[in-house]
Amino acid sequence: MTAYSSVSILAIAIASLSLPSISSFTLQPKRINIKSPQCHAATTQRKASSSACFATNADVPQAVKSATDQIEDCKRGLVRMCDAHVLGSGYSSEIEGKIEELEKLGQEADFGQASSLSGLVSGEWELIYASDDITRSSPFFWAFRRAFPDSSDQIFGITDAIPAPIKMVGPATQIIDVDSSSRPVSGTFVSRVKVATLGGIATSTMTTRCTVLSADGSDGLRLRVESTKPEESTILQKLGPLGDIVDSSTPPFPSGEALERVAPGSSEVVVRTTYCDEGLRVSRNDDRVEDVFVWKRVKFGSGSTVSL
């Protein structure tokens, strides 16, 4: 691997962040509807206060709540905190404490576990919390860090330091399609991160496509980064049909292959999902478990499941 090639990959990483971008998705977060259980007064207690029949979860002692109720309460609190937290502003001790609580409750109740096999990980997801920069939710940056362990933080620091409104990042989405019934587990993983420059005048979507190689335990998916491409550039859109031709004819950059030339094996990363149900997902970079990302489901996928 020549020094020139290494510098080229670094330049592409910087350019990907500063290229104009707009996401093809205009996603509206879907609220997670959580129904409170009805309270039924015993017929033998006709003289009891009528307010007891309308007790909410908050009125029930923690010790007698069902595990499901505790999990739903925790999820509601986590989503509320994420909604109040500015996405992209980084780490929140309050949110991460709630994440740890949800992970613990899920493990104790065996709920939201075995995401690699349950099939629930398949679908479209929108990022609602990131402990690091939003771009770090993309597996490309996980692989880039593996290829350049000594210089990646410096490179990321340069792009992260570009202030708003010169650079704005988000939203971020992921589309996962996993066949959990196959052996090995297989599928596709597409990460999209919107990057806007000049106050939103120029935007594009940095799209990274990955292949799901296998399950990594019951809660991990081993991915191979295949390609990265800025898509749906507003600058190209202003060129009309010519812009469409340029966009469609420009091949994606084979980022996985380029990273492999720098460091064999670097294009493979593991996404570790510590909680996943019908509405919420908590995933981490297996190389950096302190980097945590919370995703809200946009829609379900068609991934096959396996009996547990």
C-alpha positions as CSV (number, residue, x, y, z in Angstrom):
1,M,0.0,0.0,0.0
2,T,1.6,3.3,-1.1
3,A,1.6,6.4,1.0
4,Y,-0.3,8.1,-1.9
5,S,-3.1,5.6,-1.7
6,S,-3.4,6.0,2.1
7,V,-3.6,9.8,1.7
8,S,-6.3,9.3,-1.0
9,I,-8.5,7.4,1.4
10,L,-8.1,10.0,4.1
11,A,-9.0,12.7,1.6
12,I,-12.1,10.8,0.6
13,A,-13.2,10.5,4.2
14,I,-12.9,14.2,4.7
15,A,-14.6,15.0,1.4
16,S,-17.5,12.7,2.2
17,L,-18.2,14.8,5.3
18,S,-17.9,18.1,3.5
19,L,-19.7,17.2,0.3
20,P,-23.1,18.7,-0.1
21,S,-25.9,16.3,0.8
22,I,-29.6,15.6,1.3
23,S,-31.4,12.5,2.5
24,S,-34.0,10.9,0.3
25,F,-35.9,10.3,3.5
26,T,-38.0,12.9,5.1
27,L,-38.6,10.9,8.2
28,Q,-41.1,11.8,10.9
29,P,-40.3,9.9,14.2
30,K,-43.1,7.6,15.1
31,R,-44.2,7.8,18.7
32,I,-44.1,4.5,20.6
33,N,-47.6,4.0,21.9
34,I,-47.5,2.4,25.3
35,K,-50.8,1.4,26.8
36,S,-51.2,1.6,30.5
37,P,-52.8,-1.5,32.0
38,Q,-56.4,-1.1,33.3
39,C,-57.0,-1.5,37.0
40,H,-59.9,-3.6,38.0
41,A,-61.2,-3.2,41.5
42,A,-62.2,-6.3,43.3
43,T,-66.0,-6.8,43.5
44,T,-65.7,-7.3,47.2
45,Q,-64.3,-3.8,47.7
46,R,-67.3,-1.8,46.5
47,K,-66.7,0.9,49.0
48,A,-63.1,1.5,47.9
49,S,-62.3,4.9,46.4
50,S,-63.1,5.1,42.7
51,S,-59.7,6.6,42.0
52,A,-58.1,3.3,42.7
53,C,-59.7,1.9,39.5
54,F,-57.8,4.4,37.4
55,A,-54.3,3.9,39.0
56,T,-51.5,4.4,36.6
57,N,-48.1,2.6,36.5
58,A,-46.7,5.5,38.6
59,D,-49.2,4.6,41.4
60,V,-48.1,0.9,41.5
61,P,-45.1,0.1,43.7
62,Q,-42.0,-0.8,41.7
63,A,-41.8,-4.2,43.4
64,V,-45.1,-5.4,42.1
65,K,-44.8,-4.1,38.5
66,S,-44.4,-6.7,35.9
67,A,-41.1,-6.9,34.0
68,T,-42.9,-5.8,30.9
69,D,-44.3,-2.7,32.6
70,Q,-40.9,-1.7,33.9
71,I,-39.3,-2.1,30.4
72,E,-42.1,0.0,28.8
73,D,-41.7,2.7,31.5
74,C,-38.0,2.7,30.9
75,K,-38.4,2.9,27.1
76,R,-40.8,5.8,27.5
77,G,-38.4,7.7,29.6
78,L,-35.5,7.0,27.3
79,V,-37.4,8.3,24.2
80,R,-38.5,11.4,26.1
81,M,-34.9,12.1,27.1
82,C,-33.6,11.6,23.5
83,D,-36.3,13.9,22.1
84,A,-35.2,16.6,24.5
85,H,-31.5,16.1,23.7
86,V,-30.1,17.8,20.6
87,L,-29.0,15.0,18.3
88,G,-25.3,15.6,17.5
89,S,-24.5,17.3,20.7
90,G,-22.8,14.1,22.0
91,Y,-22.7,12.3,25.3
92,S,-25.4,12.6,27.9
93,S,-24.9,10.9,31.3
94,E,-28.6,10.9,31.9
95,I,-29.5,9.2,28.7
96,E,-26.7,6.7,29.0
97,G,-27.8,5.8,32.5
98,K,-31.3,5.2,31.2
99,I,-29.8,3.0,28.4
100,E,-28.0,0.9,30.9
101,E,-31.2,0.5,32.9
102,L,-33.0,-0.7,29.8
103,E,-30.3,-3.1,28.9
104,K,-30.3,-4.5,32.4
105,L,-34.1,-4.9,32.5
106,G,-34.1,-6.5,29.1
107,Q,-31.4,-9.0,30.1
108,E,-33.2,-9.9,33.4
109,A,-36.6,-10.5,31.6
110,D,-35.0,-12.0,28.5
111,F,-36.7,-9.3,26.4
112,G,-35.3,-7.5,23.5
113,Q,-32.4,-10.0,23.3
114,A,-30.9,-12.3,20.6
115,S,-31.3,-9.6,18.0
116,S,-29.2,-11.5,15.4
117,L,-31.8,-14.3,15.4
118,S,-35.1,-12.7,16.3
119,G,-35.6,-10.9,13.0
120,L,-36.6,-7.7,14.7
121,V,-33.4,-6.0,13.7
122,S,-34.6,-5.9,10.1
123,G,-36.3,-2.8,9.0
124,E,-35.7,1.0,8.6
125,W,-34.4,2.9,11.6
126,E,-33.8,6.6,12.4
127,L,-31.1,7.7,14.8
128,I,-32.4,9.5,17.9
129,Y,-29.2,9.5,20.1
130,A,-25.5,9.2,19.5
131,S,-22.8,9.5,22.1
132,D,-20.4,10.6,19.4
133,D,-20.7,12.6,16.2
134,I,-23.7,11.5,14.1
135,T,-21.4,10.3,11.2
136,R,-19.9,7.7,13.6
137,S,-23.1,5.7,13.4
138,S,-22.0,4.7,9.9
139,P,-20.0,1.4,9.7
140,F,-17.6,3.1,7.2
141,F,-16.2,5.2,10.1
142,W,-15.8,2.1,12.2
143,A,-13.8,0.4,9.5
144,F,-11.8,3.6,8.8
145,R,-10.8,3.7,12.4
146,R,-9.6,0.1,12.2
147,A,-7.5,0.8,9.1
148,F,-6.0,4.0,10.6
149,P,-5.9,3.5,14.4
150,D,-3.2,6.1,14.9
151,S,-4.5,8.9,12.7
152,S,-8.3,8.4,12.6
153,D,-9.1,10.6,15.7
154,Q,-7.0,13.4,14.2
155,I,-8.9,13.2,10.9
156,F,-12.3,13.0,12.6
157,G,-11.3,16.0,14.8
158,I,-10.7,18.1,11.7
159,T,-14.1,17.5,10.2
160,D,-15.9,17.6,13.6
161,A,-14.5,21.0,14.3
162,I,-16.3,22.5,11.3
163,P,-19.0,24.6,13.0
164,A,-22.6,25.0,12.1
165,P,-24.0,26.4,9.9
166,I,-21.0,25.7,7.6
167,K,-21.6,22.0,8.2
168,M,-24.7,20.3,9.6
169,V,-25.1,16.6,10.0
170,G,-28.3,14.5,10.2
171,P,-30.7,12.9,10.1
172,A,-29.1,9.4,9.9
173,T,-31.0,6.3,8.9
174,Q,-30.2,2.6,8.5
175,I,-32.0,0.0,6.4
176,I,-31.2,-3.6,7.6
177,D,-32.4,-6.7,5.8
178,V,-31.3,-9.9,7.6
179,D,-32.2,-13.5,6.9
180,S,-31.8,-15.0,10.4
181,S,-32.9,-18.4,9.2
182,S,-29.9,-18.9,6.8
183,R,-26.6,-20.4,7.9
184,P,-24.6,-18.3,8.1
185,V,-26.9,-15.4,8.8
186,S,-26.8,-13.2,5.8
187,G,-28.3,-9.9,4.5
188,T,-27.6,-6.3,3.7
189,F,-27.0,-3.2,5.8
190,V,-27.3,0.3,4.3
191,S,-26.3,3.4,6.3
192,R,-27.3,6.9,5.2
193,V,-26.2,10.2,6.8
194,K,-27.3,13.6,5.6
195,V,-24.5,16.2,5.4
196,A,-25.4,19.8,4.7
197,T,-23.0,22.7,4.0
198,L,-23.4,26.5,3.7
199,G,-26.5,26.6,5.8
200,G,-28.2,23.8,3.9
201,I,-27.7,25.4,0.5
202,A,-25.7,22.3,-0.6
203,T,-26.6,18.9,0.7
204,S,-26.0,15.2,0.0
205,T,-26.4,11.9,1.6
206,M,-23.3,9.8,2.4
207,T,-24.5,6.3,1.7
208,T,-22.5,3.2,2.9
209,R,-23.5,-0.2,1.8
210,C,-22.5,-3.3,3.7
211,T,-22.9,-7.1,3.4
212,V,-24.0,-9.0,6.4
213,L,-21.5,-11.9,6.6
214,S,-22.7,-13.7,9.6
215,A,-24.1,-13.5,13.2
216,D,-21.5,-12.8,15.9
217,G,-23.1,-14.4,18.9
218,S,-26.8,-13.9,19.5
219,D,-26.6,-10.1,19.5
220,G,-24.0,-9.2,16.9
221,L,-23.9,-8.9,13.1
222,R,-20.6,-9.1,11.3
223,L,-20.6,-6.6,8.4
224,R,-18.2,-6.1,5.5
225,V,-18.1,-2.5,4.2
226,E,-18.5,-2.6,0.5
227,S,-18.9,1.0,-0.9
228,T,-19.5,4.6,0.0
229,K,-21.0,7.3,-2.2
230,P,-22.4,10.8,-1.8
231,E,-25.9,10.5,-3.2
232,E,-28.7,12.9,-4.2
233,S,-26.5,16.0,-4.3
234,T,-28.5,19.2,-4.5
235,I,-25.8,20.7,-6.7
236,L,-26.3,17.9,-9.3
237,Q,-30.1,18.2,-9.0
238,K,-29.8,21.9,-10.1
239,L,-28.3,20.6,-13.3
240,G,-31.5,18.9,-14.2
241,P,-31.3,15.8,-16.5
242,L,-27.5,16.3,-16.8
243,G,-27.1,16.0,-13.1
244,D,-29.2,12.8,-13.0
245,I,-26.9,11.3,-15.7
246,V,-23.8,12.3,-13.8
247,D,-25.2,10.9,-10.5
248,S,-26.4,7.6,-11.9
249,S,-23.2,7.1,-13.9
250,T,-20.8,7.8,-11.1
251,P,-19.8,4.5,-9.5
252,P,-19.6,4.2,-5.7
253,F,-16.2,4.4,-4.2
254,P,-15.1,0.8,-3.2
255,S,-14.2,1.9,0.3
256,G,-14.1,-1.6,1.7
257,E,-11.5,-2.7,-0.9
258,A,-9.4,0.4,-0.3
259,L,-9.4,-0.1,3.4
260,E,-8.4,-3.8,3.0
261,R,-5.3,-2.6,1.1
262,V,-4.3,-0.5,4.0
263,A,-5.0,-3.1,6.7
264,P,-6.4,-6.6,5.8
265,G,-9.5,-7.3,7.8
266,S,-10.3,-3.7,8.5
267,S,-13.4,-3.6,6.3
268,E,-15.1,-6.1,8.6
269,V,-16.8,-4.7,11.7
270,V,-19.4,-5.9,14.2
271,V,-22.5,-4.1,15.2
272,R,-23.5,-5.2,18.7
273,T,-27.2,-4.7,19.5
274,T,-27.8,-4.9,23.2
275,Y,-31.6,-4.2,23.0
276,C,-34.0,-4.5,20.1
277,D,-37.8,-4.8,20.0
278,E,-40.7,-3.6,17.8
279,G,-39.9,0.1,18.3
280,L,-36.5,0.7,19.7
281,R,-32.9,-0.5,19.1
282,V,-29.7,0.1,21.1
283,S,-26.5,-0.7,19.1
284,R,-22.8,-0.3,19.6
285,N,-19.5,-0.5,17.7
286,D,-18.1,-3.7,19.0
287,D,-14.6,-2.3,18.9
288,R,-15.7,0.7,21.0
289,V,-18.5,-0.4,23.2
290,E,-18.6,3.0,24.8
291,D,-20.0,4.4,21.5
292,V,-23.7,3.9,21.8
293,F,-26.5,4.7,19.3
294,V,-30.2,4.6,19.9
295,W,-32.5,4.0,16.9
296,K,-36.3,4.4,16.6
297,R,-38.0,2.1,14.1
298,V,-39.5,3.8,11.0
299,K,-40.9,0.6,9.5
300,F,-40.5,-3.2,9.7
301,G,-38.4,-5.2,7.3
302,S,-39.0,-8.6,5.7
303,G,-36.1,-10.4,7.4
304,S,-36.7,-14.1,8.2
305,T,-36.5,-15.2,11.8
306,V,-35.5,-18.4,13.5
307,S,-37.1,-20.2,16.4
308,L,-35.3,-19.5,19.7
